[in-house]
Amino acid sequence: MRFEEFLAEFKSEKESYLSAGLIDDISVYKWVTQALKPLGGNIMVMQDAIVDIKGSEGTLPSNFFSLEAAYLCEPKGYYYKEEERPVLQRSWQWVERVEQSMKWRNCDFCCLDDVEEKIITEKVYFNDVETKLYYKNPVLLKLGKGFKRSACTESCRNLVVRSCPNEIVINGNTLFTNFKEGTVYIQFYGMELDEQGFVIIPELGLGNIEQYVTTYVNWKFYEKLLTNQDEPNVVTLFQYYSQMVDKHKMLALTESKFSKLTPSDIAQIGINNRRLLDVYEKGYSFSR
């Protein structure tokens, strides 16, 4: 479910609060993301991004959850359709990132024909015009001291790097490095986003995740209202949702975990259950 659909439903159920100006879209979005994060890797999808490092730090994507791989790479070139250049030059971001930098050069597709060179391609939109930025010489970075193991996946490729002099540390939504400037390409798991950059609420068979998010957002909404008023109805609703949120969270966690099971996983569970039952039946027949 897209966030705009969730928000529309949420508002339609609270018309009196909406007309009173008590529903804040930004807060609702924050509560949705807060509800989804504890579900962890069960709902995250693989994505990639480019992080620009300035002053030994860079900002990670807002939906970042765990790191799969991080590479230091060098700008190689860029490509766009020549007729779209006037549109690009009217974009402040294009001028700031590309035209004012000595790192970039114009690039033809022919320059990418060298099959022995590893190339990373980033698609960026400036004033709705697509530009492709190319990066070369990707090198896996070393995880620095103090790097939290929970910030990377079990299969994170950087875990095995020992000799690279360039290091990274993740703290919150910031990527810290031991080099001043550079470009880091990351592969990571994060909440799925729509084309507008809003999180998508996973829709699985039983609908437990959507129900949990709805309960959580209602709980936080009435909690916020309690700080401004002591209306008996608000107190009752807050108490109700605070009691239900943990129950719905457990159902959502269970559903999200089962959604990741492959047919072989399910078959193995059946085998394990059969073995346990056989042990029980043998013990029962012996005791008789």
C-alpha positions as CSV (number, residue, x, y, z in Angstrom):
1,M,0.0,0.0,0.0
2,R,1.3,3.4,-0.9
3,F,1.6,6.0,1.8
4,E,-0.8,8.4,0.0
5,E,-3.5,5.7,0.0
6,F,-2.8,5.0,3.7
7,L,-3.0,8.7,4.6
8,A,-6.3,9.1,2.6
9,E,-7.9,6.3,4.5
10,F,-6.6,7.5,7.9
11,K,-8.0,11.0,7.2
12,S,-11.4,9.7,6.0
13,E,-11.9,7.9,9.4
14,K,-11.1,11.1,11.3
15,E,-13.0,13.8,9.6
16,S,-13.7,15.8,12.8
17,Y,-10.0,15.8,13.7
18,L,-9.1,16.7,10.1
19,S,-11.5,19.7,10.0
20,A,-10.0,20.8,13.3
21,G,-6.5,20.8,11.7
22,L,-5.2,18.1,14.1
23,I,-3.8,15.7,11.5
24,D,-0.2,16.4,10.5
25,D,0.9,14.5,7.3
26,I,4.6,14.7,8.3
27,S,3.9,13.1,11.7
28,V,1.7,10.3,10.1
29,Y,4.6,9.5,7.8
30,K,7.1,9.4,10.6
31,W,4.8,7.0,12.6
32,V,4.5,4.7,9.5
33,T,8.2,4.4,9.2
34,Q,8.6,3.9,12.9
35,A,6.2,1.1,12.8
36,L,7.9,-0.7,9.9
37,K,11.5,-0.5,11.1
38,P,11.1,-3.1,13.9
39,L,10.0,-5.6,11.3
40,G,13.6,-5.6,10.2
41,G,15.0,-7.5,7.2
42,N,11.8,-9.4,6.7
43,I,10.3,-6.5,4.8
44,M,13.4,-4.9,3.4
45,V,14.5,-5.0,-0.3
46,M,17.9,-4.7,-1.9
47,Q,18.7,-1.3,-3.3
48,D,21.7,0.8,-4.3
49,A,22.8,4.4,-4.0
50,I,25.7,6.8,-4.4
51,V,26.9,8.6,-1.3
52,D,29.0,11.7,-1.8
53,I,31.6,12.2,0.9
54,K,32.6,15.7,2.0
55,G,34.5,16.5,5.2
56,S,34.8,12.7,5.9
57,E,31.1,12.1,6.0
58,G,28.0,11.6,3.8
59,T,24.3,11.1,4.3
60,L,22.8,7.6,3.8
61,P,19.4,7.2,2.1
62,S,16.5,7.9,4.4
63,N,15.3,4.3,4.1
64,F,18.6,2.7,4.8
65,F,18.4,-0.4,7.1
66,S,21.5,-2.6,6.7
67,L,24.6,-2.6,4.5
68,E,25.3,-5.3,1.9
69,A,28.4,-3.7,0.3
70,A,30.3,-0.4,0.1
71,Y,32.8,0.5,-2.6
72,L,35.0,3.6,-3.0
73,C,34.9,4.6,-6.7
74,E,35.9,7.4,-9.0
75,P,33.7,9.5,-11.4
76,K,34.3,8.4,-15.0
77,G,31.9,10.5,-17.0
78,Y,28.3,11.4,-17.7
79,Y,25.8,11.0,-20.6
80,Y,22.6,12.8,-21.6
81,K,20.8,13.6,-24.8
82,E,22.3,16.8,-26.4
83,E,18.9,18.4,-27.0
84,E,18.2,18.2,-23.2
85,R,21.3,20.2,-22.2
86,P,19.5,23.6,-21.9
87,V,17.1,22.0,-19.4
88,L,20.0,20.6,-17.4
89,Q,21.8,23.9,-17.2
90,R,18.7,25.5,-15.6
91,S,19.0,23.0,-12.8
92,W,21.0,24.2,-9.8
93,Q,21.7,20.6,-8.8
94,W,23.2,19.9,-12.2
95,V,25.5,22.9,-12.1
96,E,26.5,22.3,-8.4
97,R,27.2,18.6,-8.8
98,V,28.5,18.2,-12.3
99,E,29.4,21.4,-14.2
100,Q,31.4,23.0,-11.3
101,S,33.3,19.8,-10.6
102,M,36.6,18.9,-12.3
103,K,35.9,15.2,-11.7
104,W,33.5,14.7,-14.6
105,R,33.8,14.7,-18.3
106,N,31.3,14.2,-21.1
107,C,31.1,10.5,-22.1
108,D,29.9,8.5,-25.1
109,F,28.5,5.0,-24.9
110,C,31.6,3.9,-26.8
111,C,33.7,4.7,-23.7
112,L,31.9,2.0,-21.8
113,D,32.8,-0.8,-24.3
114,D,35.9,-1.9,-22.3
115,V,34.5,-5.1,-20.8
116,E,37.5,-5.5,-18.5
117,E,36.6,-2.3,-16.6
118,K,34.0,-2.4,-13.9
119,I,31.5,0.4,-14.4
120,I,28.8,1.6,-11.9
121,T,25.9,3.5,-13.4
122,E,23.8,6.0,-11.5
123,K,20.6,7.4,-13.0
124,V,19.9,10.9,-11.8
125,Y,17.0,13.2,-12.7
126,F,17.6,17.0,-13.0
127,N,14.4,18.9,-13.8
128,D,12.9,15.6,-14.9
129,V,15.7,15.0,-17.4
130,E,17.5,11.7,-17.0
131,T,21.3,11.8,-16.8
132,K,23.6,8.8,-16.4
133,L,26.6,9.2,-14.2
134,Y,29.3,6.6,-14.6
135,Y,31.9,5.5,-11.9
136,K,35.0,3.4,-12.3
137,N,37.6,1.4,-10.2
138,P,35.2,0.2,-7.4
139,V,37.2,-1.0,-4.3
140,L,35.6,-2.6,-1.3
141,L,36.0,-0.5,1.8
142,K,37.1,-1.8,5.2
143,L,34.8,-1.5,8.2
144,G,36.4,0.8,10.8
145,K,36.7,0.4,14.5
146,G,33.4,1.0,16.2
147,F,31.4,-0.2,13.3
148,K,28.1,-1.6,14.6
149,R,27.6,-5.2,13.4
150,S,23.8,-4.6,13.4
151,A,24.3,-2.0,10.6
152,C,25.3,-4.6,8.1
153,T,23.9,-7.9,6.8
154,E,25.3,-11.3,7.6
155,S,26.6,-11.6,4.0
156,C,28.0,-8.0,4.0
157,R,31.0,-8.1,1.6
158,N,33.0,-5.6,3.6
159,L,33.2,-7.9,6.6
160,V,36.1,-9.8,5.0
161,V,38.1,-6.8,3.9
162,R,41.3,-6.5,6.0
163,S,44.0,-4.7,4.0
164,C,42.2,-1.6,2.5
165,P,43.5,1.7,4.0
166,N,40.1,3.4,3.5
167,E,37.6,2.7,6.2
168,I,33.9,3.5,6.9
169,V,31.7,3.6,10.0
170,I,27.9,4.0,10.1
171,N,26.3,6.0,12.8
172,G,22.6,6.6,12.5
173,N,21.9,7.9,9.0
174,T,25.5,9.1,8.5
175,L,28.4,7.4,6.7
176,F,31.8,8.4,8.3
177,T,35.1,7.8,6.5
178,N,38.8,8.2,7.2
179,F,39.2,10.1,3.8
180,K,38.1,13.7,3.3
181,E,36.3,13.5,0.0
182,G,35.2,10.8,-2.4
183,T,32.3,8.8,-3.9
184,V,31.0,5.7,-2.2
185,Y,28.7,3.3,-4.0
186,I,26.5,1.2,-1.6
187,Q,24.2,-1.8,-1.9
188,F,21.9,-1.9,1.0
189,Y,18.6,-3.3,2.3
190,G,15.9,-0.7,3.0
191,M,12.2,-0.1,3.0
192,E,10.7,-0.1,-0.5
193,L,10.0,3.4,-1.8
194,D,7.6,4.6,-4.5
195,E,8.5,6.9,-7.3
196,Q,7.8,9.9,-5.0
197,G,10.2,8.6,-2.4
198,F,7.6,7.5,0.2
199,V,7.7,4.1,1.8
200,I,5.4,1.4,0.6
201,I,3.6,-0.6,3.3
202,P,4.0,-4.3,2.4
203,E,0.8,-6.1,1.6
204,L,0.9,-9.8,2.4
205,G,-1.9,-12.4,2.3
206,L,-3.3,-11.9,5.8
207,G,-3.0,-8.1,5.9
208,N,-1.4,-8.2,9.4
209,I,1.4,-5.7,8.5
210,E,-1.1,-3.2,7.3
211,Q,-3.3,-3.7,10.4
212,Y,-0.2,-3.3,12.7
213,V,0.8,-0.1,11.0
214,T,-2.7,1.3,11.3
215,T,-2.9,0.4,15.0
216,Y,0.6,1.9,15.7
217,V,-0.3,5.2,13.9
218,N,-3.6,5.5,15.7
219,W,-1.8,4.9,19.0
220,K,0.8,7.6,18.3
221,F,-1.9,9.9,17.0
222,Y,-4.0,9.7,20.2
223,E,-0.9,9.9,22.3
224,K,-0.1,13.2,20.7
225,L,-3.6,14.5,21.3
226,L,-3.4,13.6,25.0
227,T,-0.6,16.2,25.4
228,N,-3.0,18.9,24.3
229,Q,-6.3,17.8,25.7
230,D,-7.9,15.4,28.3
231,E,-11.0,14.4,26.5
232,P,-12.4,11.1,27.9
233,N,-12.9,9.7,24.4
234,V,-9.3,10.4,23.5
235,V,-8.1,8.7,26.6
236,T,-10.2,5.6,25.9
237,L,-9.0,5.3,22.3
238,F,-5.4,5.8,23.4
239,Q,-5.7,3.0,26.0
240,Y,-7.3,0.7,23.4
241,Y,-4.6,1.1,20.8
242,S,-1.8,1.0,23.3
243,Q,-3.1,-2.5,24.4
244,M,-3.5,-3.7,20.8
245,V,-0.2,-2.5,19.3
246,D,2.0,-5.3,20.7
247,K,-0.5,-8.0,19.7
248,H,-0.7,-6.7,16.1
249,K,3.1,-6.2,16.0
250,M,3.6,-9.9,16.8
251,L,1.2,-11.0,14.1
252,A,2.9,-8.7,11.6
253,L,6.4,-10.1,12.5
254,T,5.1,-13.7,12.1
255,E,3.6,-12.9,8.7
256,S,6.7,-11.1,7.5
257,K,8.9,-14.0,8.5
258,F,6.8,-16.6,6.8
259,S,6.7,-14.5,3.6
260,K,10.5,-15.0,3.3
261,L,10.3,-18.8,3.5
262,T,11.1,-20.7,0.3
263,P,9.4,-24.0,-0.7
264,S,12.5,-25.8,0.6
265,D,12.3,-24.0,3.9
266,I,8.6,-25.0,4.3
267,A,9.5,-28.6,3.4
268,Q,12.2,-28.7,6.0
269,I,9.9,-27.4,8.6
270,G,7.5,-30.3,7.7
271,I,10.4,-32.8,8.0
272,N,11.4,-31.4,11.4
273,N,7.9,-31.6,12.7
274,R,7.5,-35.2,11.5
275,R,10.7,-36.1,13.3
276,L,9.5,-34.5,16.6
277,L,6.1,-36.4,16.2
278,D,7.9,-39.7,15.6
279,V,10.0,-39.2,18.7
280,Y,6.9,-38.5,20.7
281,E,5.0,-41.5,19.3
282,K,7.9,-43.9,20.0
283,G,8.2,-42.6,23.5
284,Y,4.5,-42.9,24.1
285,S,4.3,-46.5,22.7
286,F,7.3,-47.6,24.9
287,S,5.8,-46.2,28.0
288,R,2.6,-48.2,27.4
